[in-house]
Amino acid sequence: MFVADTFGRSRSRGVGPVLIVEDDPDIAEVLRYGLEQENLKTRVALNGEEGLSASLDKYNPPSLILLDLLLPGMSGIELCRRLRSESLTRTIPVVIVTAKASDKDLALILKLGVADYITKPFSLQAVVARVKSLIRANRVIQLVR
């Protein structure tokens, strides 16, 4: 079940929602609130399976995915692998947001092509700024293709 799903057109001109895949509802809510304060649509999934399903929504695909590594069921690393293997999600920027990331984990996620990673605790302002910057950059890349 999605805890939050903000539908309708974003004031950010057709930008899809930011998908927050986070099993801690409090952290998910903080991220959702901060992004929506900046007029970005959001969608929240509490585990990897929900995150994969929301990512593959061809009618409302995410413009960016904020992904926790430590999730119940499908891990964030496995979800990232699956996202990179699907044509629909291959080019969506993924930002890892995690409290625990060993050097081995970081090396693996960077090999998987994540756009950035953020460690918890985080500055909400910094997260929002990174998200907006990556969405802008990805829109430019998509226009050039």
WOTA-V629672 format. One record per helix or strand of 3 or more residues. SS is the DSSP state (a for helix, b for strand). FROM is the first residue (numbers start at 1). TO is the last residue. Records with the same first field share a line. If there is no record, write none. Layout:
# WOTA-V629672
SS->FROM-TO ; FROM-TO
This chain:
# WOTA-V629672
b->18-21 ; 42-45 ; 64-67 ; 93-98 ; 116-119
a->25-37 ; 48-55 ; 76-85 ; 103-111 ; 124-144
